[in-house]
Amino acid sequence: MSKKALGRGLKALISEEGFAVAEKAEETEKMQDGVIGSLPVEKIKVNPFQPRQAFEETALNELRNSIIENGVIQPVTVCRDGEGYLLISGERRLRAVKSAGFKFIPAYVIEAHEDASKLELALIENIQREDLNAIEVALALRSLVTKCNLTQDEVAQKVGKNRSTVANFLRLLKLPRQIQDSIRTREISSGHARALINLPSEHLQLKVWRQIMARQLSVRQTEALVNNMFKDKPKTASPAPAPRAVQIDQIEARLRERLATKVSLVEKKGGQGEIHIKYFSGEDLDRILELIGQ
């Protein structure tokens, strides 16, 4: 492969001695860890846990044309894997180089001996890319938790994000499939999705999502819509008091009739209770006391 295929920008990144190593690596195919050189594309295996799940054909064609014209400006990152190499980051570049017909690609070799370390490096490296959609990031973060046995705190530390940010990304995976697909295709943003997560049911999430799509709601409009739904939600009715014994009601009625005033019986635990008798004046009190005395 010509120096042009290696990339004009590489000489600015590598010393003359390093560039000589890269040229020699093209012939010997023996690369040391921490060295930028060129590797045969046929010896690089793609990462099965690549977070990016969709490769837009038009963008790949544009990248291929750029590589044909200017070479590969940024090396891919790989680690050793048996007799070959495992791709850590740069699958779009690798695909474009293959499509352009080049046999070698500039690569940076990093050290990773254990399978878990290779997986962890691949996921962390790719999560840092700005062009991943929120679901791709969420899936990569979940793989770090489930496949690398990391806690959310450890994941947050390794990828340089707050724990709450990691938790919010993971919550996106609880949304219905239609909404996740909408995030993948960037029909809605992660801000829309975070508002939808707060809704208590899948039915409501889909209902608001359809309104977002139909009315082209902004994130703020979506948040306002969700908040209004919570405001409009009917309050839970207080539980009805337990029915009192019929006998108590009958006693109250008899006392009201006899004393000609309002009387109420208040039951308490252990069979105890109170009788409340209402009077409206001193004379009324004397009248009630005379009746009770009788």
Rosetta blueprint (number, residue, H / E / L):
1 M L
2 S L
3 K H
4 K H
5 A H
6 L H
7 G L
8 R L
9 G L
10 L H
11 K H
12 A H
13 L H
14 I L
15 S L
16 E H
17 E H
18 G H
19 F H
20 A H
21 V H
22 A H
23 E H
24 K H
25 A H
26 E H
27 E H
28 T H
29 E L
30 K L
31 M L
32 Q L
33 D L
34 G L
35 V L
36 I E
37 G E
38 S E
39 L E
40 P E
41 V H
42 E H
43 K H
44 I E
45 K E
46 V L
47 N L
48 P L
49 F L
50 Q L
51 P L
52 R L
53 Q L
54 A L
55 F L
56 E L
57 E H
58 T H
59 A H
60 L H
61 N H
62 E H
63 L H
64 R H
65 N H
66 S H
67 I H
68 I H
69 E H
70 N H
71 G L
72 V L
73 I L
74 Q L
75 P L
76 V E
77 T E
78 V E
79 C E
80 R E
81 D E
82 G L
83 E L
84 G E
85 Y E
86 L E
87 L E
88 I E
89 S E
90 G L
91 E H
92 R H
93 R H
94 L H
95 R H
96 A H
97 V H
98 K H
99 S H
100 A H
101 G L
102 F L
103 K L
104 F E
105 I E
106 P E
107 A E
108 Y E
109 V E
110 I E
111 E L
112 A L
113 H L
114 E L
115 D H
116 A H
117 S H
118 K H
119 L H
120 E H
121 L H
122 A H
123 L H
124 I H
125 E H
126 N H
127 I H
128 Q L
129 R L
130 E L
131 D L
132 L L
133 N L
134 A H
135 I H
136 E H
137 V H
138 A H
139 L H
140 A H
141 L H
142 R H
143 S H
144 L H
145 V H
146 T H
147 K L
148 C L
149 N L
150 L L
151 T L
152 Q H
153 D H
154 E H
155 V H
156 A H
157 Q H
158 K H
159 V H
160 G L
161 K L
162 N L
163 R H
164 S H
165 T H
166 V H
167 A H
168 N H
169 F H
170 L H
171 R H
172 L H
173 L H
174 K H
175 L L
176 P L
177 R H
178 Q H
179 I H
180 Q H
181 D H
182 S H
183 I H
184 R H
185 T L
186 R L
187 E L
188 I L
189 S L
190 S H
191 G H
192 H H
193 A H
194 R H
195 A H
196 L H
197 I H
198 N L
199 L L
200 P L
201 S L
202 E H
203 H H
204 L H
205 Q H
206 L H
207 K H
208 V H
209 W H
210 R H
211 Q H
212 I H
213 M H
214 A H
215 R H
216 Q L
217 L L
218 S L
219 V H
220 R H
221 Q H
222 T H
223 E H
224 A H
225 L H
226 V H
227 N H
228 N H
229 M H
230 F H
231 K H
232 D H
233 K L
234 P L
235 K L
236 T L
237 A L
238 S L
239 P L
240 A L
241 P L
242 A L
243 P L
244 R L
245 A L
246 V H
247 Q H
248 I H
249 D H
250 Q H
251 I H
252 E H
253 A H
254 R H
255 L H
256 R H
257 E H
258 R H
259 L H
260 A L
261 T L
262 K L
263 V E
264 S E
265 L E
266 V E
267 E E
268 K L
269 K H
270 G H
271 G H
272 Q L
273 G E
274 E E
275 I E
276 H E
277 I E
278 K L
279 Y L
280 F L
281 S L
282 G H
283 E H
284 D H
285 L H
286 D H
287 R H
288 I H
289 L H
290 E H
291 L H
292 I H
293 G H
294 Q L
